[in-house]
Amino acid sequence: MFRGTLLETIKTPKISVDVNIELTGIFYVLNGSVYDFSTKYESLPISDTSMTLSSSTLATIQYNSSLYSKYSAEEQEFKVTVISPSNTDIIYSTDGINYSSIAPKFTDVGIYNIYFKISKFNYIPVEDHITYTIYPASIGECEVFMNDWFFTADGTEKKTIPVVTYNKYTLTLNKDYTVSYHNNILPGTANILITGGGKLLWKLECSVYDI
């Protein structure tokens, strides 16, 4: 049998962490705890120090955005998708000066500069910009309508005016597309060549009316 005096066993935690209090730049440093054998109390000294807030202390916002789309004849809204975290604040600008929470919208084919800022408490704020492009659509995706299909040959050019629609919107002749005619004087089948311009790409050649 063991006889003697049993001394108290003290397990003193080893603590050394920095605690950021509301991003004020004041950090409270928790030092190693101290045990007082006379009072049998453990104390945890706390000292404060002013430090420059480091970005490594904050979490990172993850996001992505589209860089391009195809002309659709309708307004297209540009939006940044935040992957993490949720409930962030996003503001947009098209000039890098005036910002709004309303995402910008574009209709016409073109290249647009978009600036945006993303923020959330305890996260590194994001300030970024991208070049967003709306590419022309293919004229092969359009529908072509003509009112006049038959003409009587008289030695002069015979022209029917095609109406081109895309996504149910009527496009403008000599702005969105141009038309040229071939074999449209002598009896036979005349050809129309529709060439996209601005909002449309490529060419569409049709043998569409008779003389």
C-alpha positions as a printed Julia matrix, in Angstrom:
211×3 Matrix{Float64}:
   0.0    0.0      0.0
   1.23   3.44    -0.93
   1.53   5.88     1.95
   2.39   9.52     1.57
   0.98  12.89     0.55
  -0.92  13.08    -2.72
  -0.14  16.31    -4.48
  -2.76  17.96    -6.64
  -2.4   17.27   -10.35
  -2.81  20.44   -12.35
  -3.56  20.39   -16.05
  -2.8   23.83   -17.31
  -4.17  24.51   -20.79
  -1.87  26.04   -23.35
  -3.81  28.87   -24.92
  -2.49  31.37   -27.41
  -5.06  32.72   -29.87
  -5.96  36.08   -31.37
  -9.58  37.13   -31.09
 -10.86  39.77   -33.49
 -13.53  41.92   -31.86
 -15.92  43.25   -34.53
 -13.17  44.14   -36.98
 -12.21  47.2    -34.93
  -8.51  46.53   -35.35
  -8.19  45.84   -31.6
  -7.13  42.3    -30.87
  -7.36  40.61   -27.47
  -4.47  38.21   -26.93
  -5.16  35.31   -24.59
  -1.94  34.21   -22.93
  -1.19  30.9    -21.21
  -3.26  30.34   -18.08
  -1.7   30.67   -14.61
  -2.64  28.5    -11.6
  -2.41  29.97    -8.1
  -1.7   27.14    -5.61
  -2.68  29.27    -2.61
  -6.12  30.23    -3.86
  -6.55  27.2     -6.12
  -7.84  29.46    -8.87
  -6.72  29.5    -12.43
  -6.43  32.88   -14.12
  -6.23  33.7    -17.81
  -4.37  36.97   -18.39
  -5.75  39.05   -21.25
  -3.89  41.87   -22.89
  -4.98  44.02   -25.79
  -2.95  45.43   -28.6
  -3.74  47.5    -31.67
  -2.95  45.73   -34.89
  -3.51  46.34   -38.56
  -6.32  44.14   -39.78
  -4.89  41.54   -42.13
  -6.85  40.12   -45.06
  -5.71  36.66   -43.94
  -7.97  37.11   -40.93
 -11.07  37.35   -43.15
 -12.86  34.79   -45.28
 -12.97  34.99   -49.07
 -16.04  35.61   -51.22
 -16.33  33.18   -54.12
 -18.23  34.26   -57.23
 -18.49  33.89   -60.99
 -20.18  35.64   -63.89
 -20.92  35.15   -67.56
 -18.59  36.81   -70.03
 -20.83  36.62   -73.09
 -24.27  35.84   -74.48
 -26.0   35.78   -77.87
 -28.3   38.45   -79.2
 -31.93  37.56   -78.45
 -33.8   40.79   -79.36
 -34.73  41.06   -75.67
 -33.14  42.69   -72.66
 -30.48  40.56   -71.04
 -29.66  41.13   -67.4
 -26.08  40.79   -66.27
 -25.69  39.33   -62.8
 -22.85  38.12   -60.63
 -23.47  34.74   -59.03
 -22.03  34.46   -55.52
 -21.14  30.86   -54.74
 -20.2   31.51   -51.12
 -21.3   32.96   -48.75
 -25.03  33.68   -48.98
 -26.77  37.02   -48.46
 -24.02  39.26   -49.81
 -24.48  42.85   -50.95
 -23.72  43.52   -54.63
 -23.68  46.84   -56.45
 -23.07  47.42   -60.17
 -21.79  50.19   -62.41
 -21.22  50.7    -66.13
 -18.82  53.61   -65.69
 -16.91  52.63   -62.55
 -18.21  55.69   -60.72
 -21.96  55.48   -60.2
 -23.06  52.24   -58.52
 -26.51  50.75   -57.97
 -27.95  47.56   -56.53
 -29.91  47.12   -59.78
 -28.15  44.8    -62.21
 -27.52  46.36   -65.65
 -29.47  45.2    -68.7
 -28.41  45.21   -72.34
 -30.18  44.46   -75.61
 -27.97  45.3    -78.57
 -24.95  43.49   -79.86
 -21.81  45.01   -78.41
 -19.05  44.97   -75.8
 -19.88  46.35   -72.36
 -17.68  47.16   -69.36
 -19.32  46.2    -66.09
 -17.96  47.05   -62.65
 -19.21  45.46   -59.44
 -18.54  45.32   -55.72
 -19.45  42.47   -53.37
 -19.39  42.82   -49.63
 -20.33  41.03   -46.44
 -19.31  41.48   -42.82
 -16.2   39.47   -41.88
 -15.34  38.8    -45.55
 -12.74  40.35   -47.81
 -14.66  42.82   -50.02
 -14.56  42.26   -53.77
 -14.1   45.05   -56.3
 -13.86  43.79   -59.85
 -14.89  44.45   -63.45
 -15.37  42.38   -66.6
 -15.91  42.88   -70.3
 -19.31  41.47   -71.24
 -20.02  40.71   -74.91
 -23.33  40.14   -76.68
 -22.55  38.34   -79.92
 -24.68  38.53   -83.07
 -27.16  35.74   -83.71
 -27.12  33.62   -86.85
 -29.39  34.79   -89.65
 -30.05  31.11   -90.23
 -32.11  31.18   -87.03
 -34.45  33.83   -88.45
 -37.75  33.47   -90.25
 -38.21  35.15   -93.62
 -41.6   36.2    -94.98
 -42.49  37.67   -98.39
 -45.79  39.0    -99.65
 -45.03  38.87  -103.39
 -44.1   35.56  -104.94
 -44.92  36.02  -108.64
 -44.08  38.79  -111.11
 -44.56  39.34  -114.85
 -41.33  39.89  -116.79
 -41.15  43.28  -118.53
 -37.41  43.85  -118.81
 -37.05  45.58  -115.44
 -35.87  44.3   -112.08
 -38.52  42.67  -109.96
 -38.05  42.89  -106.2
 -39.99  41.5   -103.34
 -39.22  42.88   -99.89
 -38.47  40.15   -97.34
 -39.55  40.65   -93.73
 -37.08  39.05   -91.33
 -38.08  38.14   -87.78
 -35.94  36.78   -84.98
 -37.31  35.44   -81.73
 -40.7   36.92   -82.76
 -39.21  40.4    -83.19
 -39.28  42.1    -86.6
 -35.82  43.29   -87.62
 -35.05  46.46   -89.55
 -34.07  46.34   -93.22
 -30.73  48.07   -94.02
 -29.89  48.14   -90.31
 -30.12  44.58   -89.06
 -29.83  43.04   -92.53
 -29.44  43.97   -96.18
 -30.93  42.38   -99.3
 -29.48  41.9   -102.76
 -31.2   40.38  -105.81
 -29.97  38.07  -108.55
 -31.62  36.75  -111.74
 -34.57  39.06  -111.17
 -35.12  40.46  -114.68
 -35.65  37.56  -117.08
 -38.32  34.89  -116.63
 -37.3   32.2   -114.19
 -36.6   31.92  -110.48
 -35.07  34.95  -108.79
 -32.66  34.72  -105.92
 -32.44  36.85  -102.81
 -29.29  37.13  -100.73
 -29.95  38.27   -97.16
 -26.85  39.42   -95.32
 -26.85  40.01   -91.61
 -25.46  43.23   -90.23
 -25.09  44.34   -86.64
 -27.31  41.91   -84.79
 -27.01  39.02   -87.26
 -24.18  36.99   -88.76
 -23.65  35.18   -92.02
 -25.69  35.11   -95.2
 -28.86  33.41   -96.31
 -29.49  32.87  -100.03
 -33.0   31.94  -101.13
 -34.59  31.05  -104.45
 -37.91  32.45  -103.47
 -39.97  34.0   -106.24
 -40.77  33.51  -109.91
 -40.79  35.88  -112.83
